[in-house]
Amino acid sequence: MAQPIAFTPKQADPHTELQRRLAAAPNEHAEALLVAYDLLEEAHRQGLLDALHGAVSAKDTITQILAQYSSQQVSINFLRHVLAVAKMIGSFDPEPISNLANEAATAMETHRLESKPPSLWQLFRRSISPDARRGMSFLTHMLAALGRAVK
């Protein structure tokens, strides 16, 4: 008949493993530790640590003030408006907005280079261009939408 092999598991001390990892950490993570020290030093120089310490110390006062203001109707309306505007902006196609930013920069540069104001004839010619008519069409659609919204 087979004889059982005696096995007793080695008792592992989790604290010993943690101490070993902690002792090896400066060598394994030297660059990250130096960056963290630099960040901590800069935060101290800028007063950010002092501000954070003050905020943690005054957490009860800050929480009480936030609770007081958040229960007012003005704050509730503000949050609703922020969410509505964020939803509206989020629904916009980013491509036309990017194009608008580029074209606006070009228009500002062109306007800056004009030495004297354009004549009425030049303004009229500009206003009947296809791009100007397209822009006026967009503005009239937005104006109509604004009118419908405030009914």
Secondary structure, DSSP 8 states (H G I E B T S, - for coil): -------------HHHHHHHHHHHHHHHTHHHHHHHHHHHHHHHHTTHHHHHHHHHHTHHHHHHHHHHHHTSHHHHHHHHHHHHHHHHHHHS-HHHHHHHHHHHHHHHHHHHH-SS---HHHHHHHHTSHHHHHHHHHHHHHHHHHHHHT-
